[in-house]
Amino acid sequence: MAVGQSSVTVGKKRSFIEAWAEKNDSRIKEWKHSIRLFLKSPLAVIGLIIVTTFILMAIFAPYLAPYPNNWRDITKQCLPPSMEHILGTEIYGGDILSMIIWGSRTSLTLGFTIVFTVVIIGTIVGSIAGYFGGYIDELLMRITDIFLAFPSLVLAMVIVAAMGSGLQNVMIAIAVVSWPAYARLIRGQILSIKERNFIEAARAVGASDWRIITRHLIPNSFSPIIVQATMDLGGIIITAAALSFIGLGAGPGEAEWGRMITDGQSRLLSSPWISTFPGIAILLVCLGFNLLGDGLRDILDPRMRR
């Protein structure tokens, strides 16, 4: 009898191991297929390289920057590029290369923090509106329409002007004007998924609304959110730089790309390198995120995968 029971136990263990191995094998095949799709797009690979370079630059800024973040030498104002200062110096005597490297940390921190915040807010609002519908959907979508009725940059300028200049207020302002687009996007995804058979099956077995939203609807709706967030990162960095450019973000002399362009504006003809190199940094990081977003769209779109 004991031998028979042990044989059954061993058989169950084997079947569990085989199922686990088969499941993981399918996941590995999916990952390999995704990587092959991504590598088929040279522009997406270039975007990944650019984004990775700037992220590593931001992480290792203390080791890559030739000078500390707050280094300024008033006797070295507006020096042209040289061996000592590869990209020259700005109007306060700061090394431009060092400020661009330190500024990558500021700009990317702003971008990722804002995107994370707006994705969370937009997902919550859009999921509730799309799932429950009715007057809840009407109320939340009308609030969303109010924010969408104003140009985002103008509304962000008004919010920052009311709250006071500073990078923290810039983050809050951009987050306030950016979440409605994600709420609309996730609501549309929820509306298209919530009537499918697997959602009906979840309701039939007694799953709660919270469980259906968090375990079934949101995970199956997140692919376009990832693509949209990746492509929006460049736009958010530009918006933050624009607010700093008009004096509503970083203060004079701070290592922030938009502020650096502003500081060099008065010397654009005599010392063009002060504004040119930060502008190139903004161009490259935005181009990288856009190219990477295109590559992720190709991977996550089921029609492209087929």
C-alpha positions as CSV (number, residue, x, y, z in Angstrom):
1,M,0.0,0.0,0.0
2,A,2.8,2.3,0.9
3,V,4.6,1.6,-2.3
4,G,1.4,2.5,-4.3
5,Q,1.0,5.8,-2.5
6,S,4.7,6.7,-3.0
7,S,4.3,5.9,-6.7
8,V,1.3,8.3,-7.0
9,T,3.2,11.0,-5.1
10,V,6.2,10.6,-7.4
11,G,3.9,10.8,-10.4
12,K,2.3,14.0,-9.1
13,K,5.7,15.6,-8.5
14,R,6.8,14.7,-12.0
15,S,3.7,16.1,-13.6
16,F,4.1,19.3,-11.6
17,I,7.8,19.6,-12.6
18,E,6.9,18.9,-16.3
19,A,4.2,21.6,-16.2
20,W,6.5,24.1,-14.5
21,A,9.2,23.3,-17.1
22,E,6.8,23.7,-20.0
23,K,5.5,27.0,-18.7
24,N,8.9,28.4,-18.2
25,D,10.0,27.1,-21.6
26,S,7.1,29.0,-23.3
27,R,8.1,32.2,-21.4
28,I,11.7,31.8,-22.5
29,K,10.5,31.4,-26.1
30,E,8.4,34.5,-25.8
31,W,11.4,36.5,-24.5
32,K,13.6,35.3,-27.3
33,H,10.9,36.2,-29.8
34,S,10.6,39.7,-28.3
35,I,14.4,40.2,-28.4
36,R,14.5,39.1,-32.1
37,L,11.7,41.6,-32.9
38,F,13.5,44.4,-31.1
39,L,16.8,43.7,-32.8
40,K,15.1,43.7,-36.2
41,S,14.7,47.5,-35.7
42,P,18.1,49.3,-35.9
43,L,16.5,52.6,-34.8
44,A,15.0,51.0,-31.7
45,V,18.4,49.6,-30.8
46,I,20.0,53.0,-31.3
47,G,17.3,54.5,-29.0
48,L,18.0,51.8,-26.3
49,I,21.8,52.7,-26.5
50,I,21.1,56.4,-26.2
51,V,18.7,56.0,-23.3
52,T,21.0,53.5,-21.5
53,T,24.0,55.9,-22.0
54,F,22.1,58.8,-20.4
55,I,20.8,56.6,-17.5
56,L,24.3,55.3,-16.8
57,M,25.6,58.9,-17.0
58,A,23.1,60.0,-14.4
59,I,23.8,57.1,-12.1
60,F,27.6,57.4,-12.2
61,A,27.7,61.3,-12.5
62,P,30.0,61.7,-9.4
63,Y,32.6,59.4,-11.2
64,L,32.2,60.7,-14.8
65,A,32.0,64.4,-14.2
66,P,35.4,66.1,-14.3
67,Y,34.3,68.6,-11.7
68,P,31.8,68.5,-8.7
69,N,28.2,69.6,-9.2
70,N,28.7,72.9,-7.4
71,W,32.1,73.8,-8.9
72,R,32.3,77.3,-10.2
73,D,35.3,79.5,-10.9
74,I,34.4,83.1,-11.6
75,T,37.8,83.7,-13.3
76,K,36.9,81.2,-16.0
77,Q,33.7,82.6,-17.4
78,C,32.6,81.7,-21.0
79,L,35.9,80.0,-21.9
80,P,35.8,78.2,-25.3
81,P,36.3,74.4,-25.5
82,S,39.8,73.3,-24.6
83,M,41.7,70.4,-23.1
84,E,41.0,71.6,-19.6
85,H,37.3,72.2,-20.3
86,I,36.3,70.0,-23.2
87,L,32.9,71.7,-23.8
88,G,34.0,75.1,-22.5
89,T,32.6,77.0,-19.4
90,E,29.4,79.0,-18.9
91,I,28.7,82.5,-17.6
92,Y,29.2,81.5,-13.9
93,G,32.5,79.7,-14.6
94,G,31.1,76.2,-14.4
95,D,32.4,73.4,-16.6
96,I,29.7,72.7,-19.2
97,L,30.6,69.0,-19.6
98,S,30.2,68.4,-15.9
99,M,27.0,70.4,-15.7
100,I,25.5,68.3,-18.6
101,I,26.4,65.1,-16.8
102,W,25.0,66.3,-13.5
103,G,22.0,67.7,-15.4
104,S,21.2,64.3,-16.8
105,R,20.6,63.2,-13.3
106,T,18.2,66.1,-12.7
107,S,16.3,65.7,-16.0
108,L,15.9,61.9,-15.9
109,T,14.9,62.0,-12.2
110,L,12.2,64.6,-13.1
111,G,11.1,62.5,-16.1
112,F,10.9,59.1,-14.4
113,T,9.2,60.5,-11.3
114,I,6.6,62.4,-13.3
115,V,5.8,59.5,-15.6
116,F,5.5,57.1,-12.6
117,T,3.1,59.5,-10.9
118,V,0.9,60.1,-13.9
119,V,0.8,56.4,-14.8
120,I,-0.4,55.6,-11.3
121,I,-3.0,58.4,-11.2
122,G,-4.2,57.7,-14.8
123,T,-4.5,54.0,-14.2
124,I,-6.6,54.4,-11.0
125,V,-8.9,57.0,-12.6
126,G,-9.2,55.2,-15.9
127,S,-9.8,51.8,-14.4
128,I,-12.5,52.9,-12.1
129,A,-14.2,54.9,-14.8
130,G,-14.0,52.1,-17.4
131,Y,-15.0,49.3,-15.1
132,F,-17.9,50.8,-13.2
133,G,-19.3,53.1,-15.9
134,G,-22.5,55.1,-15.3
135,Y,-22.4,58.3,-13.4
136,I,-18.9,57.4,-12.0
137,D,-17.5,57.3,-15.5
138,E,-19.3,60.5,-16.4
139,L,-18.0,62.4,-13.4
140,L,-14.4,61.2,-13.8
141,M,-14.3,61.8,-17.6
142,R,-15.8,65.3,-17.3
143,I,-13.0,66.1,-14.8
144,T,-10.5,64.7,-17.3
145,D,-12.1,66.9,-20.0
146,I,-11.6,70.0,-18.0
147,F,-7.8,69.4,-17.8
148,L,-7.6,68.4,-21.5
149,A,-9.4,71.6,-22.4
150,F,-6.3,73.7,-21.6
151,P,-3.0,73.6,-23.5
152,S,-0.7,71.5,-21.2
153,L,2.3,73.8,-21.3
154,V,0.2,76.9,-20.6
155,L,-1.6,75.2,-17.7
156,A,1.7,74.0,-16.3
157,M,3.1,77.5,-16.4
158,V,0.1,78.8,-14.6
159,I,0.4,76.2,-11.8
160,V,4.1,76.8,-11.3
161,A,3.6,80.6,-11.3
162,A,0.9,80.2,-8.6
163,M,3.0,77.8,-6.5
164,G,6.4,79.4,-7.0
165,S,9.4,78.5,-9.1
166,G,11.4,75.4,-8.3
167,L,11.9,71.9,-9.7
168,Q,9.6,70.3,-7.1
169,N,6.7,72.6,-8.2
170,V,7.6,71.8,-11.9
171,M,7.2,68.1,-11.2
172,I,3.8,68.7,-9.5
173,A,2.6,71.0,-12.4
174,I,3.6,68.6,-15.2
175,A,2.0,65.6,-13.3
176,V,-1.2,67.5,-12.9
177,V,-1.5,68.3,-16.7
178,S,-0.3,64.9,-17.9
179,W,-2.4,62.3,-16.1
180,P,-5.7,62.8,-18.1
181,A,-4.1,61.3,-21.3
182,Y,-3.3,58.1,-19.4
183,A,-6.8,58.0,-17.8
184,R,-8.3,58.2,-21.2
185,L,-6.0,55.5,-22.6
186,I,-6.5,53.0,-19.8
187,R,-10.3,53.6,-19.8
188,G,-10.5,52.7,-23.4
189,Q,-8.5,49.5,-22.8
190,I,-10.7,48.5,-19.9
191,L,-13.9,49.1,-21.9
192,S,-12.6,46.7,-24.6
193,I,-11.5,44.0,-22.2
194,K,-14.1,43.9,-19.4
195,E,-16.7,42.1,-21.6
196,R,-14.4,39.3,-22.6
197,N,-15.0,35.7,-21.6
198,F,-12.3,35.4,-19.0
199,I,-13.7,38.4,-17.1
200,E,-17.1,36.9,-17.2
201,A,-15.6,33.7,-15.8
202,A,-13.9,35.6,-13.0
203,R,-17.2,37.2,-12.0
204,A,-18.9,33.7,-12.2
205,V,-16.5,32.2,-9.6
206,G,-17.1,35.2,-7.3
207,A,-14.0,37.3,-7.8
208,S,-14.4,40.8,-6.3
209,D,-14.4,44.0,-8.4
210,W,-11.0,44.9,-6.9
211,R,-9.5,41.5,-7.8
212,I,-10.9,41.7,-11.4
213,I,-9.5,45.2,-11.9
214,T,-6.0,44.5,-10.4
215,R,-5.4,40.9,-11.4
216,H,-7.1,40.7,-14.8
217,L,-8.0,44.1,-16.4
218,I,-4.9,46.3,-15.6
219,P,-2.3,43.6,-16.5
220,N,-4.0,43.0,-19.8
221,S,-4.3,46.8,-20.5
222,F,-0.8,47.9,-19.6
223,S,1.1,47.3,-22.9
224,P,0.0,50.6,-24.6
225,I,0.6,52.4,-21.3
226,I,4.3,51.2,-21.3
227,V,4.7,52.4,-24.9
228,Q,3.0,55.8,-24.2
229,A,5.0,56.4,-21.0
230,T,8.3,55.6,-22.8
231,M,7.5,58.0,-25.6
232,D,6.2,60.7,-23.2
233,L,9.4,60.7,-21.2
234,G,11.1,62.8,-23.9
235,G,8.2,65.3,-24.0
236,I,8.2,65.6,-20.3
237,I,11.9,66.4,-20.2
238,I,11.3,69.0,-22.9
239,T,8.5,70.5,-20.9
240,A,10.6,70.7,-17.7
241,A,13.4,72.3,-19.6
242,A,11.0,74.8,-21.2
243,L,9.7,75.8,-17.7
244,S,13.3,76.2,-16.5
245,F,14.1,78.2,-19.7
246,I,11.5,80.8,-18.9
247,G,12.6,81.0,-15.2
248,L,10.0,78.9,-13.5
249,G,12.2,75.8,-12.8
250,A,15.8,75.6,-11.8
251,G,17.6,78.7,-10.5
252,P,20.5,80.5,-12.1
253,G,23.7,78.5,-12.4
254,E,22.0,75.1,-11.5
255,A,23.0,72.0,-13.5
256,E,19.7,71.7,-15.4
257,W,19.6,71.6,-19.2
258,G,16.8,74.1,-19.7
259,R,18.4,76.5,-17.2
260,M,21.8,76.2,-18.9
261,I,20.3,77.2,-22.3
262,T,18.7,80.3,-20.6
263,D,22.0,81.2,-19.0
264,G,23.7,81.1,-22.3
265,Q,21.0,83.0,-24.2
266,S,22.6,86.4,-23.6
267,R,25.9,85.1,-25.0
268,L,24.5,83.2,-27.9
269,L,26.6,85.0,-30.5
270,S,29.8,85.4,-28.6
271,S,29.8,82.0,-26.7
272,P,27.4,79.7,-28.6
273,W,28.7,76.6,-26.9
274,I,27.0,77.5,-23.6
275,S,23.5,76.9,-25.0
276,T,24.3,74.5,-27.9
277,F,25.7,71.6,-25.9
278,P,22.8,71.4,-23.4
279,G,20.4,71.7,-26.4
280,I,22.1,68.7,-28.0
281,A,21.7,66.7,-24.8
282,I,18.0,67.4,-24.8
283,L,17.7,66.5,-28.4
284,L,19.5,63.2,-28.0
285,V,17.7,62.0,-24.9
286,C,14.3,62.8,-26.4
287,L,15.2,61.1,-29.7
288,G,16.4,58.0,-27.7
289,F,13.1,57.7,-25.8
290,N,11.0,58.1,-29.0
291,L,13.0,55.5,-30.9
292,L,12.8,53.1,-27.9
293,G,9.1,53.7,-27.6
294,D,8.7,52.7,-31.3
295,G,10.6,49.5,-30.7
296,L,8.5,48.6,-27.6
297,R,5.4,49.2,-29.6
298,D,6.5,46.7,-32.2
299,I,7.2,44.1,-29.5
300,L,4.0,44.6,-27.5
301,D,1.6,44.9,-30.4
302,P,0.1,41.4,-31.0
303,R,-0.4,42.1,-34.7
304,M,3.3,43.0,-35.1
305,R,4.3,39.9,-33.1
306,R,2.5,37.7,-35.6
